[in-house]
């Protein structure tokens, strides 16, 4: 994910929290907001946050890395013009597996209407990998 495809500014996060819709899973929450006007054609942007209930900066940074990696591995195509915020909401000490996070994020994005589940995803070599293989 390129740096331009991330939410970075406080006002962008605030807009998504204020105007977007929330979908919650067991370990992850998703806020989705569809941009209007000329911004509706831009590439989707994603932000990652972690609740302060996860104590210690090291654990919060690990949680953000897990969220970024699970988003990267998910086989969901996010539609243009959407701003998404993925939030870690698991109990401290009960970190979910990467495969569970990947599946949950995919379900939340497709359930919110911000994307659809793709059947194929290219790996780094350019060959096509079927979901579940």
Secondary structure, 3 states (H helix, E strand, C coil): CCHHHECCCHHHHHHHHHHCEEEECCCEEEEEEECCHHHHHCCCEEEEEECCCCCCHHHHHHHHHHHHHHHHHCCEEECCCEEEEEEECCCCCCCCCHHHHHHHHHHHHHHHCCEEECCEEECCCCCEEECCC
